[in-house]
């Protein structure tokens, strides 16, 4: 039998832990390394941290020292769930790439890093090719529902006049970092100050999605702009991570716009909040394409952001491993699909 695909998981927060659990649920994987800085996790066996039964595939020791597991010949793939920004994750990516590992990261900016960091993207592409590995950033959004799926739908279009992508989602399943990025729990005044001084990130991804649209359609968008506003709750809302009182910020509504020529071409609307159902707000994903023909896609309730991000990161592993070396986006790889059966049967190329 072929050797199992050896995986290192870098980051064991909510997303990273979920990724590790899904990897372990699929035949043909083994986790040989896990990295996290949380003192409550370091030096424990992975199965203890994940709260699952022990096996030979989950008994590695969680380390805070990446050098313990990011080294040549140690693993085939590194799954990173650490930070949102390209410049922050670049040193990690470089280290794993030079160790010969294919890389999948949840970093939102890495879904289309050329949008903000073209020179760094060229450097990552060079490093990937030099080390004969591939690098991919992905997630449910950016990387799938508000960009890739919308682009795919235009495959049946004669003409496209405008695209509107809306995602109304629940953030309750995410960890502390996301709550801070969205300003959840703040007073309205503190939220608006955070928008002004750029400490409220909101959704990281509109610029990357616009970049994907530009490449897919071979166009140049202009007058790109974004707006952020607080979603205030009229009742108390609580998650395992945060408690929000009536009148405080329960989420962030973000709008993005881009023109083609002198006309509005893409509108992106993304109100994110915790427990929207508590105020009778339905979640959902909506794509409206005006053109010939007019197209309308509705998914209700939303594609759940937590499990979907976890799943797409894991499901893309064989596609990344089979790809030619280099920095990749979701536009470069085959259609995403679930792993059903033994992942080893899906690997065609061992770089």
Secondary structure, DSSP 8 states (H G I E B T S, - for coil): ----EEEEEE--SHHHHHHHHHHHHSTTEEEEEEE---TTTTTSBHHHHHT----TTS--BEES-GGGT-STTS-SEEEE-S-S-HHHHHHHHHHHHHTT-EEEE--GGGGGGGGT-HHHHHHHHHHHHHTT-EEEE--STTTTTTTHHHHHHGGG-SEEEEEEEEEEEE-TTS-HHHHHHHTTT--HHHHHHHHHTT-----S-HHHHHHHHHHHHT---EEEEEEEEEEE-SS-EE-SS-EE-TTSEEEEEEEEEEEETTEEEEEEEEEEES-GGGGT---EEEEEEEEES-EEEEESS---HHHHHHHHHHHTHHHHHHS-SEEE-TTTS-------S-GGGG-----
